[in-house]
Amino acid sequence: MHEEDRASSPRTTRVVRLFSRLNIGGPSVHVILLTAGLREMGYETRLIVGREAPSEGNLLDMARQKGVEIEQLAGLGREIRPLSDLATLWQLYALIRKCRPAIVHTHTAKAGVLGRIAARLAGVPVIVHTYHGHVLRGYFGPLKTAFFRRLETALNRVTDVAITVSTALRDDLAEMGVAPRSKIRVVPLGLDLARFARPQARGGLRAACAAGEGDVLIGVVGRLVPIKDVDCFLEAAARVGASAPHARFAIVGDGERREALEQKAAALGLGPRTTFVGWRKDLESVYADLDVVVNSSRNEGTPVALIEAMAAGRPVVATAVGGTADLLGDGERGLLVPAASPSALAEAILRTLAHPEESARRAAAARDYVLAHHSVDRLLHDIDELYRELLPGVATA
């Protein structure tokens, strides 16, 4: 951020930021960095979040390290409970009326629904919502999906700007008619990537996975939930293992599917070669030890684990869903495969291992790209510019 930009930023502009839960994952990192960074640029942000499930982990330690104060409102959690949700809506309305922010900025589905309704009822001048992904395709049955699409379409009529984290996500929402293209802005994720780009000592994760000197370690990093389709990764791993006896596999993360996935790994004969590591805070060391990082999701906004892996210079293989194709440059910065295709995923992993020079070229291009396009400074600049564009004529505190 240039000094002249800082000088022209609003002073003590009040923002209420609403987020469903501070579970381990990319959207939580995004929200924490945004809240901390904008504070230094003159925005007074009140961050209100719901509660996460125990298996999801949380990033409260990261928030504290960044000096971000969290207010927890249990009703903002992901579960839909009509009576509780009405009570939460009233709480949000009262809170927003008392706080009198210039901007209410919501993130994720449930916080976006309740927060935007409360903000409009409270007469907030500017309402912004960020789609880090969406649940409007592939999550639910036809009737529930149709209901949520209609609800989001109605909410976007009272939203000043809808933000997406990728061009593909913007195009998807526009094609579904959820919001007019003119109302959607693309603001890519911005992360603190310097720590991943620095050289790291190797060995910690490899030791935990019993990976020897001649072994290759292939892993996924993220939540163990259905949409991440780690089942597909395990099925691909079984195929890779049949062709590459020196391959071992790491599952870094946790979630509701862990027990079922452990059982599946055993059933596929992967038990001795696959380690479920759980959540790790030393992600720099994790990526340093992975020879290939895989994302097997059925749907994505922009996968943070891939951005981090790319910043660390690791070869990546991913399903071509959501914003992933944009991130990987349609294959220039990592190999893309169709979703839910274990055979295609296995073939791409084996190709990555078999052609190290080609893989290294893609990894170098990937590293250069994410460091240039996904920095936290760029994110703060983009959001500051958007807020100032929306704020003319709005009184600040």
N, C-alpha and C positions, 0 to 999 in steps of 0.2 A: 504494500500500500504506500503510495507516494504521500509526502507531507501535505501537498496541496489538497489531496483527497481527504485526508484526516481533518484538515482545517475546515472543509466545507460540509463535513458530516453533521447530522443533527446532534444537539447536545441534550442529554437526559431525556431522550425520547423513550417513552414507556412501551415495552413489548411484553405481552403475555404469550409464552410458548407452551403449547400443550402436546404431550407425547404419551402414548399408551403405557409404556413400561420401559425401564432402563435395563433391559436384558442384554446379554452379550450378543453383539451383532453390529453391523455397519450403521444402521440408522441411529443407534444410540451414540456411537462415536461421533457421527455427523452432528447430532444435536448438542452434545457436550462441547465440541470444538466451536460450533457456531455461537453458543451462548457465551463461552469464555472470550472468544475473540471480539465479538461485537461490544462487549462491556468496555474493552479498551478503546473502542471507537466512539463511545458516547451514548450507547444504548443501555437503558436500565431494564434488564430482562428478568421476568419472573417465570421460572421453569417449573411446570407442574406436570407430574407423571403419575401413572398408576403403579400397581405392584406386579412383579413378575412371578412366575411359578418357580419353585425351588430348583427344578431341573434346568432352568434356563440360565442360571447364574445372573450376575448383574455387574454394572460398571460404576457402582457408587464410589469405589476407590478412585477411579479415574476422574470422576466429577470433583471429588474433594481435592485431588492433586492439582486440578485446573482452577480451583477456587470457585467452583459452581455450586450454589446452594440449591438443593432439591426440595420441593414440596410434594409430598405424596398424597394422592387422592385415590383411595382404593378402587372407586367406581370407574376409573379410567382404564382398568385392566381390560384384556382382550375379550373376556367372556361377555356374552349378551344376556342381560337380566333385566327385563322391561321395567319392573318396579324400581329396582336399584338404579337403573339408568336414568329414569325420570328424576329421582332424588339427586343424582350426580349433575344432571342438567341444571336443576335449580341451584345447586351449590356453585356451579361454574358461573351462572348468571349473576348471583349475588357477589361473587368474588370479582368478576369483571366490572360490575357496576361500581364497586368500592374502589378498585384499582384505577379505573378510567384510563386504560391504555390507548395509545394512538394506533397500535397494531396488535391484532391477535393472529398468531402464526401457528397453525396446527400441523401435526405430522402423524402419519399412520391412520388407519381406517376409523377406529372407534373414537379416538380423540378428535379426529377430523369431523365426524358427525356431530357429536355433542358440543364440541368447541365452537364450530361455525354457527350452529343454531343459537347457542348462548350469546355469542358475540353479536349476532344480528339483532337479537332481542334487546341486548344492552346498548345498542346504538354505536358500536365501535366503528370509527371512520374507515379503517382499512382491515380487510380480512384476507389472509394468504394461507394456502394449504399446499403442503409438499407431499407428492406421491413418491414414496421410495420404491414402490412396486404397487401392485393392486391385487384384490381378491375377486376381480370381475370376470375372470376366465380361468377355469381349471381347478378351482378350489371347491365349489359347491355344485349341487344339482341345478337343473335348468330353472326351476321356479325361484329358488333362493338367489341365484345369480341374476335373474331378471329384476328381482326386487332391489338388490343392491345397486344395479346399474341405474335404475330409475331414481333411487335415493341420491346417488352421487350426482346425477344430472340435475336434480332439483337443488342440491347444495351448491353446485357450481354457479347457479344463477345469483346466489348471494355472496359469492367469492370474487374478490377483485382480481386476483391472479392465482392460477393453479401452477405449481412448479413440478416438473418431472426431472429425474436425475439422468435421463438419457433421451436422445432423439427418438429411439425406437419406442420408448414408453409414451412419449408425447404422441407419436403417430398412432399407437394402439388406442389410446384414450380418445383421440379425435375421430378415428374410424368407427369406434363404438358409439359415438355421439354423446359421450359423457361430458365433454366441454368443447366449445368452439376452439379451433386451432389458435385463433387470435388471442385467446385468454390464457393459453398455456405457454409458459417460459421454460426453457431447458437450462437448468443450473446443475452441472455435473457435480458429483461428490468431491469434496475437498478433504484431504486427510494429512496428518502429520507423518510424512513418508521418509523423512531424513533418517530416522532410526533404522528403517529397513534397508536403506541404501548403503549404510556403513558396513564394512567388512565385519563378519561375525565369526567367533570361534565355533567350530563344528564338533559334534559328538554327543551332546546331551540327549537329544531325541533319538538318535541312532542307538545309543546304549539302551534307552528305555524300550526300544523295539527289537533289541537283540540283532541289530543289523551289523554284519561283519564288514571287513574292509572291502571285499569284492562284491558286496550286495548293493542293489539300488533300492532306494526307499521312495515309495509313491504314496501320496496322501491326499486326503480331503480335510479342509478346515472349515468348521461352521456348526450350525445347529443341526441336531439329528431329529428332523421333523419331516413329515411326508413330502412336502414340496421340494425338499433338497434331494430326494430320490437317491439316497445313499445305497439302497438296494441295487440300483443299476450299477453303481461303482463296484459293489462287491461281486456282482455277476461278471463284470468286466475284469475284475482282479483275478477271478478264477481262470478266465481265459488267458490273461497275461501270465499267470503263474505256470500254466501248462507249457508256455513257450519260453519263459524266462525263469528257470529254477532259482536264479539269484535275486529275484524280486521279493521285496517285503512291503507291507502295507500299513499305513498309520491312519487312524480315524481320530482327528483332533477336534474335540467338541463334546457336547452332551445334549440331551433332550429326550422327549417322550418316546422316541423310537429306539433308544439305545439297547434295551434288553432284547427286543425283537431282532435288531441288527446283529447283536452278538450271537444269537441263536442261528441266524442265517449264515454268518461267517463259518460257524462250526459245521453246519449242514453242508456247506460248499467245500469243506475240507481246508478252509483257510485259517482255522484256529491257530495253528503253530506259527503262521506267517503274518498274522494280522494282530495289531495292538490297538485297543481302544484306550486312548491316552486321557480322555476327559478334557476339561478346560485347561488351557495353559496361558499364563500371563506373559511368558517370555517368547512371544511370537517371532521376534527377530531370530532367535536361535532355532525355533521350529522350522521356519522357511529355509534357513541356512542348511539344514540337514535333509531337506526334501529334494530329491532329484527330479521329480515331476509333481506339480500341484494340479489337482483335478477338481473341477466343479461339474456335478452331474445333475443340476437342478432342472425341474420341469418349468419353472418360471422364475424370473429375477427382475429386479430393477437394474442396479449396477452392483455386481458382487464385490464387496469390500475385500474379501479374502483373496480374490484374484488381483485386485489393485496392489495389495500388500505384497503378494508373491511376485508380481511383475517388478515392483520397486526393488525387491531383493534380488532381481536378476534370475529368477527361477523359470524354467520352461513350464508352460501351462497348457492344459487340454480342458476344453469346456463345451457344454451343450450350447447350441446357438439359440438361446432364448432371451427375451427381454432386451436389456441393453448390453448383453455380453458380446454380441457381434460387433457393435460400435466400439466397445472397449478393445477388442482384439483385432480391429481393422479388417474384418472379414477374413481372418486367417493369417494376416501379415505378422501379427504379434503373438500368435498362439494358435493351436489347432482347434477347429470347431467341428462338432459332430451333431447329428440330430439328437433330440431328447429321447429318453427311454429306449436307447439302442445300445445294449451292452456290447454287442459285437463291434459296432463302429467306435465306441469308446475304447475298447481294448486295442483295436487296430491303431488308433491314434496314439495311444500310450506306447505301444511297441514301436511305432514309427519314430516317436520322439527319442526313445532309447537307442534305436538302431542308427540314427543319423545325428550324432552329437554336434557336429559343426553347424548343420542346418538349424538345429534346435537352439544353439547358442546365439546364432544371428537373430532369430526371432526374439529370444529373451532379451538381447541387448536393445533391440528396437522397442520392445515393450517397456523396458526400464526407462528409456529416454522419453517415451510418450507419457507415461503416468507421472513422472516427475515434472513434466512441463504442463500437463493439463489437469492434474488432480491434487494440487497443493492446497493447503488450508488457506494460504494468503489469497489465492485466486477465488476460493469460495467466499471469503469475507468480503472481498471487493465486489463480487457479483451481487451478493445479498444487500450490501450497503447501497449500491447503485439502485437496486430495485426499490428498496425502502424509500430512498430519497426521491425517486421518480413518483412514488405513490403518495408522498407526504406533503407536497405543496399545499399551503392553506390550512394544514392541520396544526393546531396549537400543540407545542411540546411543553413538558413540565418545567 
